[in-house]
Amino acid sequence: MTQGYKLKFLMRILTVSFLVFVSLALKDIPKINWVSENVRADVLMPDGKHLIGIAEKSAKDLKIGEVIQFERFGFVCYQGIKDREHEFWFAHK
């Protein structure tokens, strides 16, 4: 099965049993984001659910109350560290 992805600011690729360069054109296909150095993150959503993931290591330098953007997710407000995870509250898309 062939699946297409876009590496942000880089290129489009197709997966077969290996990666194939396709083009630099922007398409509405699944996106791949990566973070080389990370910290654990917990985002409290408006419905009370928690989404667990990772954030860039620079999240360690945030001040409580600071609003930042998680790309392709939305804006979040930093709440500090809770249970060894950086806690954020979802603000808006």
N, C-alpha and C positions, 0 to 999 in steps of 0.2 A: 504494500500500500504506500502510495506517495503522499507526503504531507508537506505543506509549505509553511515557512516561518519567516519572520523578519527580525534581523539583529539590528537594534536601534542604531541609527546613524551609520550603519555599515553596509548591509546588503540583504537581499532575500536569498534563502536557501531552500532546497527541497531535500527531504530525507527519503531514501530508498532503503538500502542497507548501509548507506554511507551518505555523507553530505555532498551536495552539488551546488555550485554557485549558479544563481538564476539571473538576478539583475539587481540594480540599485533602485528600481522603481518602488514607490510606496503602494502597497496593496492592503486591503482589509482582510488580513489573515492573522492567525495567532502570533503574539509577540513573545519574545524571550527576553527577560531582564535578568541580569546577574549582578551579584555583589561579591567582590573578591574578599573583603574583610568585613565581618558582620557582627552584630549583636542581636540577641533575641528581642522580639518586639511583640507586644500584645495591644491590639486596637479594640477599644470598647465602641461598639456600634450603637446607633440610636435605639435599636430594638432590644438592647441589653446583651446581645451576643458578643462574645470575644473572638477575634480572629488572631491567630498566632502565626507569626512569620519571622522574617529577619529584616533588619534595617542596616544601612551603612554604618561602619564603625564610628563615624563622626557624630552619630547620635549621642555618644558619651559626652559630647561637649555642649549639648542643648541645656538651656535654662528652663525651669518649670514655667509653664504658660506660653512658651514659644510655639508659634504655629509654623509648620513646614508642609511641603507637598511631597506625598509619596506618589511618584509617577505612575500614571495609569490607574490610580486608586482614588486619590482625593487629598484633601487637606486634613491634617490632624494636629491636635494640640498636645504637647508633651506634658506628662504628669509626674515624671520621675521614675525611679526604679522600684518595682514591687515584685517580690519573689524572684529576684535575679533576672527579671525581664524589664525592658524599657516600656513603660505604659504610655499609651496615647489614647486620646478620645477623638473619634471621628468628628470632623467639623462639617465638611461639605465636599461635593465633587468639583 
